[in-house]
Amino acid sequence: MVFLWLWPIGWSAFALPLAIASLRGWAPKSVRRRITPWGIRVRGVALLVIWVGGLIVPLLQHSGLDTDDAAFLGAVVQVGFLMFAAGLMGGSQLGEWFYRRAVQPKELDETLSTAGRPW
């Protein structure tokens, strides 16, 4: 019974601040150099989805459902939340890849056009 209360408290104390920080755009400098601000925010949304997914099983056990029903429903819902969060993270990473690819040729063109000038 104690685990059912400790898990949501501990999980919220760990995952929720990270998600809120990412949603606000707070990240270490090394991350901000590699990822655009919208990518950091999308990952914050994914962290919120993972946080909600981590609370599903304790909430279902408190709901009064039959143990087998709660276990099945919890497993299905958790997998759904994790797949959605993985899709958000993958989409963010793919968007970053396309963004870097679109910006890189422009930077190369600018450096090549200014490199050959005599002044």
DSSP file (Angstrom, degrees, kcal/mol; ACC not computed):
  #  RESIDUE AA STRUCTURE BP1 BP2  ACC     N-H-->O    O-->H-N    N-H-->O    O-->H-N    TCO  KAPPA ALPHA  PHI   PSI    X-CA   Y-CA   Z-CA
    1    1 A M     >        0   0    0      0, 0.0     4,-0.7     0, 0.0     3,-0.1   0.000 360.0 360.0 360.0 -36.1    0.0    0.0    0.0
    2    2 A V  H >>  +     0   0    0      1,-0.2     4,-2.6     2,-0.2     3,-1.1   0.887 360.0  58.2 -66.6 -37.6    2.9    2.3    0.8
    3    3 A F  H 3> S+     0   0    0      1,-0.3     4,-2.6     2,-0.2    -1,-0.2   0.867  97.6  61.5 -60.0 -35.8    4.4    1.8   -2.7
    4    4 A L  H 34 S+     0   0    0      1,-0.2    -1,-0.3     2,-0.2    -2,-0.2   0.768 113.2  35.9 -64.3 -24.0    1.2    3.0   -4.3
    5    5 A W  H <X S+     0   0    0     -3,-1.1     4,-1.3    -4,-0.7    -2,-0.2   0.791 116.1  52.4 -94.9 -34.0    1.7    6.4   -2.6
    6    6 A L  H  X S+     0   0    0     -4,-2.6     4,-3.0     2,-0.2     5,-0.3   0.879 103.2  58.5 -70.9 -37.3    5.5    6.5   -2.8
    7    7 A W  H  X S+     0   0    0     -4,-2.6     4,-3.1    -5,-0.2     5,-0.3   0.955 107.8  43.1 -61.2 -52.6    5.6    5.8   -6.6
    8    8 A P  H  > S+     0   0    0      0, 0.0     4,-2.1     0, 0.0    -1,-0.2   0.888 117.3  48.0 -61.7 -35.9    3.5    8.8   -7.7
    9    9 A I  H  X S+     0   0    0     -4,-1.3     4,-2.2     2,-0.2    -2,-0.2   0.952 117.1  40.8 -68.3 -48.3    5.2   11.2   -5.3
   10   10 A G  H  X S+     0   0    0     -4,-3.0     4,-1.6     2,-0.2     5,-0.2   0.907 116.3  49.6 -65.8 -42.4    8.7   10.0   -6.3
   11   11 A W  H  X>S+     0   0    0     -4,-3.1     4,-2.9    -5,-0.3     5,-0.5   0.900 112.9  47.1 -64.4 -40.8    7.9    9.9  -10.0
   12   12 A S  H  X5S+     0   0    0     -4,-2.1     4,-1.1    -5,-0.3    -1,-0.2   0.882 109.9  53.0 -68.6 -37.7    6.4   13.3   -9.9
   13   13 A A  H  <5S+     0   0    0     -4,-2.2    -1,-0.2    -5,-0.2    -2,-0.2   0.811 119.7  35.2 -67.1 -28.6    9.4   14.7   -8.0
   14   14 A F  H  X5S+     0   0    0     -4,-1.6     4,-0.7    -5,-0.1    -2,-0.2   0.923 127.0  29.9 -88.8 -53.1   11.7   13.3  -10.6
   15   15 A A  H  X5S+     0   0    0     -4,-2.9     4,-2.2    -5,-0.2    -3,-0.2   0.845 109.9  61.6 -84.4 -35.4   10.0   13.6  -14.0
   16   16 A L  H  X<S+     0   0    0     -4,-1.1     4,-2.6    -5,-0.5     5,-0.2   0.913 103.0  48.7 -65.2 -45.0    7.7   16.7  -13.6
   17   17 A P  H  > S+     0   0    0      0, 0.0     4,-2.4     0, 0.0    -1,-0.2   0.899 112.1  50.6 -62.1 -37.2   10.5   19.3  -13.0
   18   18 A L  H  X S+     0   0    0     -4,-0.7     4,-2.1     2,-0.2    -2,-0.2   0.917 112.1  47.1 -63.8 -42.2   12.4   18.0  -16.0
   19   19 A A  H  X S+     0   0    0     -4,-2.2     4,-2.3     2,-0.2    -1,-0.2   0.916 113.3  47.3 -66.3 -43.3    9.3   18.2  -18.2
   20   20 A I  H  X S+     0   0    0     -4,-2.6     4,-1.9     2,-0.2     6,-0.2   0.900 111.2  51.8 -66.5 -40.1    8.4   21.7  -17.0
   21   21 A A  H  <>S+     0   0    0     -4,-2.4     5,-2.6    -5,-0.2     4,-0.4   0.912 111.5  47.1 -62.0 -41.7   12.0   22.9  -17.5
   22   22 A S  H ><5S+     0   0    0     -4,-2.1     3,-1.0     1,-0.2    22,-0.3   0.890 109.4  53.7 -67.3 -38.7   12.0   21.6  -21.0
   23   23 A L  H 3<5S+     0   0    0     -4,-2.3    -1,-0.2     1,-0.3    -2,-0.2   0.862 108.6  49.5 -63.5 -34.5    8.6   23.1  -21.8
   24   24 A R  T 3<5S-     0   0    0     -4,-1.9    -1,-0.3    -5,-0.2    -2,-0.2   0.529 121.3-110.1 -81.5  -5.3   10.0   26.5  -20.6
   25   25 A G  T < 5 +     0   0    0     -3,-1.0     2,-0.4    -4,-0.4    -3,-0.2   0.544  67.5 147.3  90.4   7.7   13.0   26.0  -22.9
   26   26 A W      < +     0   0    0     -5,-2.6    -1,-0.3    -6,-0.2    -2,-0.1  -0.658  15.8 139.6 -80.1 128.1   15.5   25.5  -20.1
   27   27 A A        -     0   0    0     -2,-0.4     5,-0.0    -3,-0.1    13,-0.0  -0.974  55.8 -82.8-158.5 158.2   18.3   23.2  -21.0
   28   28 A P    >>  -     0   0    0      0, 0.0     4,-2.4     0, 0.0     3,-0.6  -0.255  45.8-109.1 -61.8 157.1   22.1   22.9  -20.6
   29   29 A K  H 3> S+     0   0    0      1,-0.2     4,-1.9     2,-0.2     5,-0.2   0.867 118.1  57.2 -57.8 -38.4   24.2   24.8  -23.0
   30   30 A S  H 3> S+     0   0    0      1,-0.2     4,-0.9     2,-0.2    -1,-0.2   0.869 110.1  44.6 -63.1 -35.1   25.4   21.7  -24.8
   31   31 A V  H <> S+     0   0    0     -3,-0.6     4,-2.3     2,-0.2     3,-0.4   0.901 110.5  53.7 -74.1 -41.6   21.8   20.8  -25.5
   32   32 A R  H  < S+     0   0    0     -4,-2.4    -2,-0.2     1,-0.2    -1,-0.2   0.803 105.5  55.5 -64.9 -27.5   20.8   24.3  -26.6
   33   33 A R  H  < S+     0   0    0     -4,-1.9    -1,-0.2    -5,-0.2    -2,-0.2   0.849 116.7  35.2 -70.1 -33.3   23.7   24.2  -29.1
   34   34 A R  H  < S+     0   0    0     -4,-0.9     2,-0.4    -3,-0.4    -2,-0.2   0.741 117.2  50.3 -92.2 -25.3   22.5   21.1  -30.8
   35   35 A I  S  < S-     0   0    0     -4,-2.3    -1,-0.1    -5,-0.1    58,-0.0  -0.919  76.7-124.0-124.7 139.7   18.7   21.5  -30.6
   36   36 A T     >  -     0   0    0     -2,-0.4     4,-1.8     1,-0.1     3,-0.3  -0.335  34.9-105.9 -72.9 161.3   16.4   24.4  -31.5
   37   37 A P  H  > S+     0   0    0      0, 0.0     4,-1.9     0, 0.0     5,-0.1   0.869 121.0  52.9 -58.4 -37.6   14.1   25.9  -28.9
   38   38 A W  H  > S+     0   0    0      1,-0.2     4,-2.3     2,-0.2     5,-0.2   0.866 106.4  54.2 -68.2 -32.1   11.0   24.3  -30.4
   39   39 A G  H  > S+     0   0    0     -3,-0.3     4,-1.9     2,-0.2    -1,-0.2   0.883 107.3  50.4 -65.5 -38.0   12.8   20.9  -30.3
   40   40 A I  H  X S+     0   0    0     -4,-1.8     4,-1.5     2,-0.2    -2,-0.2   0.898 111.4  48.6 -65.4 -40.1   13.4   21.3  -26.6
   41   41 A R  H  X S+     0   0    0     -4,-1.9     4,-2.0     2,-0.2    -2,-0.2   0.882 108.7  52.4 -69.6 -37.7    9.7   22.2  -26.0
   42   42 A V  H  X S+     0   0    0     -4,-2.3     4,-2.1     1,-0.2    -1,-0.2   0.901 109.1  50.5 -63.9 -39.0    8.5   19.2  -28.0
   43   43 A R  H  X S+     0   0    0     -4,-1.9     4,-2.1     1,-0.2    -1,-0.2   0.828 106.2  56.3 -68.1 -30.0   10.7   17.0  -25.9
   44   44 A G  H  X S+     0   0    0     -4,-1.5     4,-1.9   -22,-0.3    -2,-0.2   0.895 106.6  49.0 -65.1 -40.0    9.2   18.6  -22.8
   45   45 A V  H  X S+     0   0    0     -4,-2.0     4,-2.2     2,-0.2    -2,-0.2   0.909 109.9  52.0 -64.1 -41.1    5.7   17.6  -24.1
   46   46 A A  H  X S+     0   0    0     -4,-2.1     4,-2.3     1,-0.2    -2,-0.2   0.892 107.9  51.7 -62.5 -38.9    7.1   14.1  -24.6
   47   47 A L  H  X S+     0   0    0     -4,-2.1     4,-2.3     2,-0.2    -1,-0.2   0.875 108.0  51.8 -65.5 -36.5    8.4   14.1  -21.0
   48   48 A L  H  X S+     0   0    0     -4,-1.9     4,-2.5     2,-0.2    -2,-0.2   0.905 108.9  50.5 -64.5 -39.9    4.9   15.1  -19.8
   49   49 A V  H  X S+     0   0    0     -4,-2.2     4,-2.3     2,-0.2    -2,-0.2   0.910 111.1  48.5 -63.7 -41.7    3.4   12.3  -21.7
   50   50 A I  H  X S+     0   0    0     -4,-2.3     4,-1.9     2,-0.2    -2,-0.2   0.884 109.4  53.7 -65.1 -37.8    5.9    9.8  -20.1
   51   51 A W  H  X S+     0   0    0     -4,-2.3     4,-0.8     2,-0.2    -2,-0.2   0.934 110.1  46.1 -61.6 -45.9    5.1   11.3  -16.7
   52   52 A V  H >X S+     0   0    0     -4,-2.5     3,-0.9     1,-0.2     4,-0.6   0.905 110.3  54.6 -63.1 -40.4    1.4   10.7  -17.2
   53   53 A G  H >< S+     0   0    0     -4,-2.3     3,-0.7     1,-0.3     4,-0.5   0.845 104.3  54.8 -62.0 -33.6    2.2    7.2  -18.4
   54   54 A G  H 3< S+     0   0    0     -4,-1.9    -1,-0.3     1,-0.2    -2,-0.2   0.702 107.1  50.8 -72.2 -19.2    4.1    6.5  -15.3
   55   55 A L  H <X S+     0   0    0     -3,-0.9     4,-1.8    -4,-0.8    -1,-0.2   0.521  87.6  86.4 -93.4  -6.3    1.1    7.4  -13.1
   56   56 A I  H <X S+     0   0    0     -3,-0.7     4,-2.6    -4,-0.6     5,-0.2   0.935  86.2  48.6 -63.0 -50.3   -1.4    5.2  -14.9
   57   57 A V  H  > S+     0   0    0     -4,-0.5     4,-2.2     1,-0.2     5,-0.2   0.931 113.0  45.5 -63.5 -48.4   -0.8    1.9  -13.0
   58   58 A P  H  > S+     0   0    0      0, 0.0     4,-1.6     0, 0.0    -1,-0.2   0.905 114.2  50.3 -61.6 -37.3   -1.0    3.4   -9.5
   59   59 A L  H  X S+     0   0    0     -4,-1.8     4,-0.8     1,-0.2    -2,-0.2   0.901 111.0  48.4 -66.2 -38.9   -4.1    5.4  -10.4
   60   60 A L  H  <>S+     0   0    0     -4,-2.6     5,-0.8     1,-0.2     4,-0.4   0.856 108.9  53.3 -68.8 -33.7   -5.8    2.3  -11.9
   61   61 A Q  H  <5S+     0   0    0     -4,-2.2     3,-0.5     1,-0.2    -1,-0.2   0.826 110.7  47.5 -70.4 -29.4   -5.0    0.3   -8.8
   62   62 A H  H  <5S+     0   0    0     -4,-1.6    -1,-0.2    -5,-0.2    -2,-0.2   0.637  96.1  77.1 -79.6 -14.8   -6.6    3.0   -6.6
   63   63 A S  T  <5S-     0   0    0     -4,-0.8    -1,-0.2    -3,-0.3    -2,-0.2   0.685 103.5-118.9 -74.8 -17.3   -9.7    3.1   -8.9
   64   64 A G  T   5 +     0   0    0     -3,-0.5    -3,-0.1    -4,-0.4     3,-0.1   0.559  61.2 146.7  91.7   7.3  -11.2   -0.1   -7.5
   65   65 A L      < -     0   0    0     -5,-0.8    -1,-0.2     1,-0.1    -2,-0.0  -0.316  62.2 -83.7 -68.9 160.2  -11.1   -2.1  -10.8
   66   66 A D     >  -     0   0    0      1,-0.1     4,-2.9     4,-0.0     5,-0.2  -0.358  42.5-116.9 -58.9 146.4  -10.5   -5.8  -10.7
   67   67 A T  H  > S+     0   0    0      1,-0.2     4,-2.2     2,-0.2     5,-0.2   0.886 113.6  46.9 -58.8 -43.0   -6.8   -6.6  -10.5
   68   68 A D  H  > S+     0   0    0      2,-0.2     4,-2.4     1,-0.2    -1,-0.2   0.909 113.9  47.7 -67.8 -41.0   -6.7   -8.3  -13.9
   69   69 A D  H  > S+     0   0    0      1,-0.2     4,-2.8     2,-0.2     5,-0.3   0.916 112.7  48.8 -64.2 -43.1   -8.7   -5.6  -15.6
   70   70 A A  H  X S+     0   0    0     -4,-2.9     4,-2.6     1,-0.2    -2,-0.2   0.893 111.5  50.0 -65.3 -39.1   -6.5   -2.9  -14.1
   71   71 A A  H  X S+     0   0    0     -4,-2.2     4,-2.2    -5,-0.2    -2,-0.2   0.926 114.3  43.9 -65.9 -44.4   -3.3   -4.7  -15.2
   72   72 A F  H  X S+     0   0    0     -4,-2.4     4,-2.3     2,-0.2     5,-0.2   0.949 117.1  44.6 -66.1 -48.1   -4.5   -5.2  -18.7
   73   73 A L  H  X S+     0   0    0     -4,-2.8     4,-2.6     1,-0.2     5,-0.2   0.902 113.6  51.5 -63.2 -40.5   -5.8   -1.7  -19.1
   74   74 A G  H  X S+     0   0    0     -4,-2.6     4,-2.6    -5,-0.3     5,-0.2   0.907 109.9  48.8 -62.7 -42.5   -2.7   -0.2  -17.5
   75   75 A A  H  X S+     0   0    0     -4,-2.2     4,-2.2     2,-0.2    -2,-0.2   0.921 113.7  46.2 -64.5 -43.6   -0.4   -2.1  -19.8
   76   76 A V  H  X S+     0   0    0     -4,-2.3     4,-2.1     2,-0.2    -2,-0.2   0.927 115.7  45.0 -65.7 -44.6   -2.3   -1.0  -22.9
   77   77 A V  H  X S+     0   0    0     -4,-2.6     4,-2.5     2,-0.2    -2,-0.2   0.904 112.7  51.1 -68.3 -40.9   -2.5    2.6  -21.9
   78   78 A Q  H  X S+     0   0    0     -4,-2.6     4,-2.7    -5,-0.2     5,-0.2   0.917 110.4  48.6 -62.9 -42.9    1.1    2.7  -20.8
   79   79 A V  H  X S+     0   0    0     -4,-2.2     4,-2.5    -5,-0.2    -1,-0.2   0.906 111.1  51.6 -63.2 -40.1    2.3    1.3  -24.1
   80   80 A G  H  X S+     0   0    0     -4,-2.1     4,-2.2     2,-0.2    -2,-0.2   0.924 111.5  46.3 -61.3 -44.9    0.1    3.8  -25.9
   81   81 A F  H  X S+     0   0    0     -4,-2.5     4,-2.5     2,-0.2    -2,-0.2   0.911 113.3  49.0 -64.7 -42.3    1.6    6.7  -23.9
   82   82 A L  H  X S+     0   0    0     -4,-2.7     4,-2.4     1,-0.2    -2,-0.2   0.888 111.1  49.6 -66.2 -37.6    5.1    5.5  -24.5
   83   83 A M  H  X S+     0   0    0     -4,-2.5     4,-2.2     2,-0.2    -1,-0.2   0.896 111.4  49.4 -66.7 -39.0    4.6    5.1  -28.2
   84   84 A F  H  X S+     0   0    0     -4,-2.2     4,-2.2     2,-0.2    -2,-0.2   0.920 112.5  47.3 -64.4 -43.6    3.1    8.6  -28.4
   85   85 A A  H  X S+     0   0    0     -4,-2.5     4,-2.6     2,-0.2    -2,-0.2   0.893 111.3  51.2 -65.0 -39.6    6.1   10.0  -26.5
   86   86 A A  H  X S+     0   0    0     -4,-2.4     4,-2.8     1,-0.2    -1,-0.2   0.884 109.2  51.4 -64.8 -36.9    8.5    8.1  -28.7
   87   87 A G  H  X S+     0   0    0     -4,-2.2     4,-2.6     2,-0.2    -2,-0.2   0.897 110.0  49.0 -65.3 -40.2    6.8    9.5  -31.8
   88   88 A L  H  X S+     0   0    0     -4,-2.2     4,-2.2     2,-0.2    -2,-0.2   0.933 114.2  45.2 -63.4 -45.6    7.1   13.0  -30.4
   89   89 A M  H  X S+     0   0    0     -4,-2.6     4,-2.4     2,-0.2    -2,-0.2   0.922 115.4  47.0 -64.7 -44.2   10.8   12.5  -29.7
   90   90 A G  H  X S+     0   0    0     -4,-2.8     4,-2.6     2,-0.2    -2,-0.2   0.900 112.4  49.6 -65.0 -40.7   11.4   10.8  -33.1
   91   91 A G  H  X S+     0   0    0     -4,-2.6     4,-2.4    -5,-0.2    -1,-0.2   0.882 111.1  50.0 -64.8 -38.1    9.5   13.6  -34.9
   92   92 A S  H  X S+     0   0    0     -4,-2.2     4,-2.3     2,-0.2    -2,-0.2   0.921 112.0  47.3 -65.2 -43.8   11.5   16.2  -33.1
   93   93 A Q  H  X S+     0   0    0     -4,-2.4     4,-2.1     2,-0.2    -2,-0.2   0.906 112.9  48.8 -64.9 -41.2   14.8   14.5  -34.0
   94   94 A L  H  X S+     0   0    0     -4,-2.6     4,-2.4     2,-0.2    -1,-0.2   0.896 110.0  51.8 -65.5 -40.0   13.7   14.2  -37.6
   95   95 A G  H  X S+     0   0    0     -4,-2.4     4,-2.4     2,-0.2    -2,-0.2   0.895 109.1  50.6 -62.1 -40.5   12.7   17.8  -37.7
   96   96 A E  H  X S+     0   0    0     -4,-2.3     4,-2.8     2,-0.2     5,-0.2   0.907 109.4  51.4 -62.5 -41.4   16.1   18.8  -36.4
   97   97 A W  H  X S+     0   0    0     -4,-2.1     4,-2.1     1,-0.2    -2,-0.2   0.932 112.1  45.1 -62.4 -46.5   17.8   16.7  -39.0
   98   98 A F  H  X S+     0   0    0     -4,-2.4     4,-2.0     2,-0.2    -1,-0.2   0.888 112.8  52.1 -64.6 -38.5   15.7   18.3  -41.8
   99   99 A Y  H  X S+     0   0    0     -4,-2.4     4,-2.2     2,-0.2     5,-0.2   0.939 110.6  46.7 -63.7 -47.3   16.4   21.8  -40.3
  100  100 A R  H  X S+     0   0    0     -4,-2.8     4,-2.2     1,-0.2    -1,-0.2   0.884 112.5  51.2 -61.8 -37.8   20.1   21.3  -40.2
  101  101 A R  H  < S+     0   0    0     -4,-2.1    -1,-0.2    -5,-0.2    -2,-0.2   0.856 111.7  46.5 -68.5 -34.8   20.1   19.9  -43.7
  102  102 A A  H  X S+     0   0    0     -4,-2.0     4,-0.5     1,-0.2    -2,-0.2   0.843 116.9  43.3 -75.9 -33.6   18.2   22.9  -45.0
  103  103 A V  H  X S+     0   0    0     -4,-2.2     4,-1.9    -5,-0.2     3,-0.3   0.831 101.7  69.0 -81.1 -33.3   20.4   25.5  -43.2
  104  104 A Q  H  X S+     0   0    0     -4,-2.2     4,-2.2     1,-0.2     5,-0.2   0.888  96.4  49.5 -59.2 -46.9   23.8   23.9  -44.0
  105  105 A P  H  > S+     0   0    0      0, 0.0     4,-2.5     0, 0.0    -1,-0.2   0.869 109.3  53.7 -63.7 -32.8   23.9   24.6  -47.8
  106  106 A K  H  X S+     0   0    0     -4,-0.5     4,-2.1    -3,-0.3    -2,-0.2   0.917 109.6  47.7 -64.5 -42.4   23.0   28.2  -47.2
  107  107 A E  H  X S+     0   0    0     -4,-1.9     4,-2.1     1,-0.2    -1,-0.2   0.900 112.4  49.4 -64.8 -40.3   25.9   28.6  -44.7
  108  108 A L  H  X S+     0   0    0     -4,-2.2     4,-2.3     2,-0.2    -2,-0.2   0.898 110.0  51.0 -65.7 -40.5   28.2   26.9  -47.2
  109  109 A D  H  X S+     0   0    0     -4,-2.5     4,-2.2     1,-0.2    -1,-0.2   0.897 110.5  49.6 -63.0 -40.2   27.1   29.1  -50.0
  110  110 A E  H  X S+     0   0    0     -4,-2.1     4,-1.6     1,-0.2    -2,-0.2   0.903 112.5  46.1 -67.4 -40.6   27.7   32.2  -47.9
  111  111 A T  H  X S+     0   0    0     -4,-2.1     4,-1.3     1,-0.2    -2,-0.2   0.876 114.1  48.4 -71.0 -35.7   31.2   31.1  -46.9
  112  112 A L  H  X S+     0   0    0     -4,-2.3     4,-0.9     1,-0.2    -2,-0.2   0.880 111.4  49.6 -71.0 -36.9   32.2   30.2  -50.4
  113  113 A S  H  < S+     0   0    0     -4,-2.2    -1,-0.2     1,-0.2    -2,-0.2   0.835 116.5  41.0 -74.0 -30.0   30.9   33.4  -51.9
  114  114 A T  H >< S+     0   0    0     -4,-1.6     3,-0.7    -5,-0.2    -1,-0.2   0.686 104.2  67.9 -87.9 -18.0   32.7   35.6  -49.4
  115  115 A A  H 3< S+     0   0    0     -4,-1.3    -2,-0.2     1,-0.2    -1,-0.2   0.819  97.5  51.0 -72.5 -29.6   36.0   33.5  -49.4
  116  116 A G  T 3< S+     0   0    0     -4,-0.9    -1,-0.2    -5,-0.1    -2,-0.1   0.445  81.4 112.5 -89.6   0.9   36.9   34.4  -53.0
  117  117 A R    <   -     0   0    0     -3,-0.7    -3,-0.0     1,-0.1    -4,-0.0  -0.524  62.7-142.0 -76.2 138.6   36.6   38.2  -52.7
  118  118 A P              0   0    0      0, 0.0    -1,-0.1     0, 0.0    -3,-0.0   0.731 360.0 360.0 -75.6 -19.7   39.9   40.1  -52.9
  119  119 A W              0   0    0      0, 0.0    -2,-0.0     0, 0.0    -3,-0.0   0.510 360.0 360.0 -90.6 360.0   39.1   42.7  -50.3
